[in-house]
Amino acid sequence: MPPARGTAQDFAELIFAASPIVQFVMMLLLLFSVISWGITFYKWWTFRGIEKDSSTFIDVFRKSAKFSEVQAVCPSLASSPLVGMFQAGYAELTAQLRQAQPPSASPGTPAPRPTLKSITAVDRALLRASSIEVNKLEKRVGFLATTASITPFIGLFGTVWGIMTAFMNIGQQGSTDLAVVSTPIAEALIATALGLFAAIPAVYFYNHFTSKVKGYASEMDDFALEFLNISERNFT
Amino acid sequence: MDAVSEVLAARTPKTDGLSAMLGASGIAHVTVLVAFVFLPSWWFGAKNEVPETIMQISLGGPIGPDTGGTEVQGRNTIQKELTVETKKAIEPVRPPAAKTPDMVEPTKAPPKKVTPNKVDAKDPKSAKPTVGKEVQEGSSIAKNPAKGMGFGLSSGGGGAGGSLEVTDFCCPEYLTTMSTLIRRNWNSQVGAVGRTHLRFVIQRDGRVTDITVEQSSGVETMDSFARRALLLTKLPPLPEGYSEPALAVHLYFDYTR
């Protein structure tokens, strides 16, 4: 009875017996896989924190009567992009109000109602913050798309190279015995398998994360409008 | 630097937790790889099972003496050499020697024309007999007396016939017993003609398992009778000489009205 093929030892042997180019391709694919999974773990972790912080922040924001109260809780919810937007808008707001404040207000008279010089400036500040926050959210997600699109090709290259050398060996040995043909081809096919192994999760998580970022972006737009409305109502 | 820019600058962190996650990912990959190398091979679908021994036997067939599906070597006439008998040379029949004629007056009659005895070349009497071994036709080729795998015999009648496909099944006696036992439980009289092809596996201890209808006769009764025969049969354990854990058998049930 011949020993069964396809044992685990065989896989290890196949990988170590492959030609240097194929081994290099395998290492490259493994590197891509490690990095893309690292990014996936990282994004998953940060997005979980963001969701928690954002919902808490929105609660606090809607319940508070003053922006200064909201500003006080911001450091503890720092991971939410809404916090960044709020802080930018609040900074712009206070800067404008401080300029509008007459410096020689006598302590006896009640302070006049502060007014904004320009609501569009606040809008611009929010826009800046929003673009920075979206950039932060999208950072490194692109690598997943890169992995998804190029690793199958890298794997294919390894396979083509491996099969090429396999056929060259067949030509040199002059034998088409299945034992001569099949082992190098199996080696070569491992490269394609690794490419797909790296690419498939990357495709999934790229789509997952981009749709999440889209959701956050619309949440941020919504928040910006809400912030502008409140500012306009209270400071003009 | 204005207040908004300060805030925004503060929001962009210098470092993030990516490197830690990359490390975690690397460790996870190494773990998966190591697991992949050391996992048992059946995880990858590799089968270490030895191929099943497959045997094909058919029940039913023409009525005749029950030989149980085994072939007895001595039953068939086989080709054999005939011994050459050295025969005595055949003496030609000669007329008795002529008597000396009496002294008679010669007649005037013309002398009788004597035709020489013409010898036909094809006359066996004249040809030199062939000397050598004569081959007499038998119904079967001479066989090696070693026990062969030819288990089959549809001509055996009683209905058992079949052939053993494997080349290493030791014990035809077991198969004889098996088909006898099965036939004992089999009602072949269903009043219709058909063939049911069943496959089953005999375990080491003689249990019959995995009965599947490989090819139905098209008639439910025939299939169920065949199946029932197998279910009722208690087989002896597989013979010691057979080393595999189980024996797969293809059995044809031929219903001949």
HADDOCK unambig.tbl for C-alpha pairs under 7 A between the chains (distance, minus, plus):
assign (segid A and resid 4 and name CA) (segid B and resid 46 and name CA) 6.77 0.50 0.50
assign (segid A and resid 4 and name CA) (segid B and resid 47 and name CA) 6.55 0.50 0.50
assign (segid A and resid 4 and name CA) (segid B and resid 48 and name CA) 5.47 0.50 0.50
assign (segid A and resid 5 and name CA) (segid B and resid 46 and name CA) 6.67 0.50 0.50
assign (segid A and resid 6 and name CA) (segid B and resid 41 and name CA) 6.78 0.50 0.50
assign (segid A and resid 6 and name CA) (segid B and resid 46 and name CA) 5.62 0.50 0.50
assign (segid A and resid 7 and name CA) (segid B and resid 41 and name CA) 4.42 0.50 0.50
assign (segid A and resid 7 and name CA) (segid B and resid 46 and name CA) 6.59 0.50 0.50
assign (segid A and resid 8 and name CA) (segid B and resid 36 and name CA) 6.87 0.50 0.50
assign (segid A and resid 8 and name CA) (segid B and resid 37 and name CA) 5.09 0.50 0.50
assign (segid A and resid 8 and name CA) (segid B and resid 38 and name CA) 6.15 0.50 0.50
assign (segid A and resid 8 and name CA) (segid B and resid 39 and name CA) 6.30 0.50 0.50
assign (segid A and resid 8 and name CA) (segid B and resid 40 and name CA) 6.53 0.50 0.50
assign (segid A and resid 8 and name CA) (segid B and resid 41 and name CA) 5.31 0.50 0.50
assign (segid A and resid 9 and name CA) (segid B and resid 37 and name CA) 6.33 0.50 0.50
assign (segid A and resid 11 and name CA) (segid B and resid 37 and name CA) 6.86 0.50 0.50
assign (segid A and resid 12 and name CA) (segid B and resid 37 and name CA) 6.03 0.50 0.50
assign (segid A and resid 34 and name CA) (segid B and resid 22 and name CA) 6.81 0.50 0.50
assign (segid A and resid 34 and name CA) (segid B and resid 25 and name CA) 5.50 0.50 0.50
assign (segid A and resid 34 and name CA) (segid B and resid 26 and name CA) 5.39 0.50 0.50
assign (segid A and resid 34 and name CA) (segid B and resid 29 and name CA) 6.66 0.50 0.50
assign (segid A and resid 35 and name CA) (segid B and resid 22 and name CA) 6.03 0.50 0.50
assign (segid A and resid 37 and name CA) (segid B and resid 25 and name CA) 5.78 0.50 0.50
assign (segid A and resid 38 and name CA) (segid B and resid 21 and name CA) 4.92 0.50 0.50
assign (segid A and resid 38 and name CA) (segid B and resid 22 and name CA) 4.17 0.50 0.50
assign (segid A and resid 38 and name CA) (segid B and resid 24 and name CA) 6.96 0.50 0.50
assign (segid A and resid 38 and name CA) (segid B and resid 25 and name CA) 4.88 0.50 0.50
assign (segid A and resid 39 and name CA) (segid B and resid 18 and name CA) 6.76 0.50 0.50
assign (segid A and resid 41 and name CA) (segid B and resid 21 and name CA) 6.21 0.50 0.50
assign (segid A and resid 42 and name CA) (segid B and resid 17 and name CA) 6.94 0.50 0.50
assign (segid A and resid 42 and name CA) (segid B and resid 18 and name CA) 5.78 0.50 0.50
assign (segid A and resid 42 and name CA) (segid B and resid 21 and name CA) 5.66 0.50 0.50
assign (segid A and resid 84 and name CA) (segid B and resid 11 and name CA) 6.45 0.50 0.50
assign (segid A and resid 87 and name CA) (segid B and resid 7 and name CA) 6.55 0.50 0.50
assign (segid A and resid 88 and name CA) (segid B and resid 4 and name CA) 4.97 0.50 0.50
assign (segid A and resid 88 and name CA) (segid B and resid 7 and name CA) 5.88 0.50 0.50
assign (segid A and resid 88 and name CA) (segid B and resid 8 and name CA) 6.69 0.50 0.50
assign (segid A and resid 91 and name CA) (segid B and resid 3 and name CA) 5.59 0.50 0.50
assign (segid A and resid 91 and name CA) (segid B and resid 4 and name CA) 5.51 0.50 0.50
assign (segid A and resid 92 and name CA) (segid B and resid 3 and name CA) 6.61 0.50 0.50
assign (segid A and resid 92 and name CA) (segid B and resid 4 and name CA) 5.85 0.50 0.50
assign (segid A and resid 125 and name CA) (segid B and resid 4 and name CA) 6.60 0.50 0.50
assign (segid A and resid 129 and name CA) (segid B and resid 8 and name CA) 6.44 0.50 0.50
